[in-house]
């Protein structure tokens, strides 16, 4: 039986903004690979989620950030390395939202959380794409969902 094909190698080539590519390039390779995997999950989720529209990739607080600038549907999702962690990466959301609290309720044993702002992964952990994609979609639709709830 042939071995399965390795996952596609993620590169910095597809990043349009030089300043964002530079931040990724400065991250150690193992963490960079995981962050690029998370980046792709964010972009794929945005493309598949109704109401999100185009995503703007920019730097916020020195971190690669994914913004729903065109639609205003959600809050920013940022990627980074937790302070002092050479073996972890994180997906951040605005700490003023209720998102991480909701993630904790929905996925109490699936993720490791940092306060009310991040889901943290060890670089060797498998990323649960379906569950994390659901969390990302919730962030990218945060404002849209709140407007619907008020209506």
Buried (B, 14 or more C-beta within 10 A) or exposed (E): EEEEEEEEEBEBEEBEEEEBBEBBEEBEEEBBBBBBBBBBBBBEBBEEBEBBBEBBBBBBEEBBBBBBEEBEBBBBBBBBBBEEBEEBBBBBBBEEBEBBEBBBEEBEEBBEBBEBBBBBBEBEEEBBBEBBBBBBBBBBBBBBBEEEEEE
